[in-house]
């Protein structure tokens, strides 16, 4: 089962569960969802009415955690932690599985805008201290899971991304995507018109070329016929001359022969 199909099934499962829960039970479900090893999209869960109702309650911190997993990164979590750490009313400490998940999501966010990720940037964003630890994380926790595919380039110290699963759309991102696709569609239409015009021009030139070749072939045939007719006429003329000369020679030969004397009849 591919990552997209597995996620779709998990999202449907958690959405149905969230719709039937409230309060602390819903908070527990949020922890389960954000810790699940194969779930990387959370906007559908966030959109469940009962989840939105956690705002302003004792469990509102779990709603903030879910929002973090929808669009946030490990750096966002660290920034919030530096502000509210020690204040349990405003900050919720993540469990190890959630930390792993948020770092995986951070890689997906970085891969959205850059297909070549320098090791130095990744180590800074993921709080990794050395290349070996970084490569182990990318291989074991990202590529084997199926959320990214790519090549580790130790010589250039970078990760070349070939595929990355998409995260939840940020506000306004859908509009930008529609504009980008609309622009691409308009460019494609213009390109198609240009290609069709070039095909039409090529067809026209092909027809002209065929006509030109036909004209040349016809002229060649005419020249061949003309030369053949001329050669035939000349050949017949020579035959007649030779025939006449043969007759004259026969006549001359006949005159040069001695005539027989006639003997009178007795």
Steps between C-alpha positions, in 0.01 A plus 500: 500500500646839402535794739207696350251216529613414853467864606152528350383201702660630821352847453154353451546287811611788724235738365223252582641446848543873565142568394377268776727629781541811711707642785788294637416205276545725200831627641622141525400437140702805389808356670442167326455666160809720529705200616382255234796382287309512170283812533639827361187706426282650771284777352196271468520416870542868587184577300282268712255723697559323831875564465445873444290505816815431705588868460486675838465177699745319726603294197569794269875424508428180308326708236815713473709185461276383217535838330878469531492164323281636222745767380784534751859376517748399767637856499150636569468266797839606638408867465176445693682292759757775562217744573267287712721227647424458868147633455279193483197715421642612165736225389460125458813285492507259207557129549786327307272366224361850445851644485594245235185578303558876511856455374372285214248772415783754509683306226182504290468876546860558391450274198203708383721788388839341436586167343863517613523523879846578642606286796586810703147638462342166587717453809408847622126457436487152656742556789733227373865520602678297231466368146469136602203574725340712227538232231364232735196720563440566130535132410321332792237758593426661164589286198410162652171645623426616144451873554808592294722346235837633404876466492749567777801678354782482755747670268281809455352463850139522388179300461359501145122467526328301225159473670342642814150444635293816525403663828172672585439812294568827679247786483528665159714219359208352307436835330866522401489146366189580294670810358813303418301225330290756311817669377643163400176416316508830309863442405415146388211629287726755332763235441238268351383773261861564398559129442183470293607798287841344444337169405274682254800684355692172474205335321480792256873485430474125454224542241701768319803274503295213356364728227849628423633145473207404276570797272866405477416136430254606227763723341756222515254267327432762234873542439543123484218468247636790297849351493362158415293642214795699367726196518239292317466759224875525455531123493236471229671774300826311508325183385355677198838648405673167527224338297535757217876465491464127471278543188748730326783264562303214351424706192862601453614145546249390241632755246857396551435138418585397142198443288452169329505501127195376334548238230273516204264219462584279216 
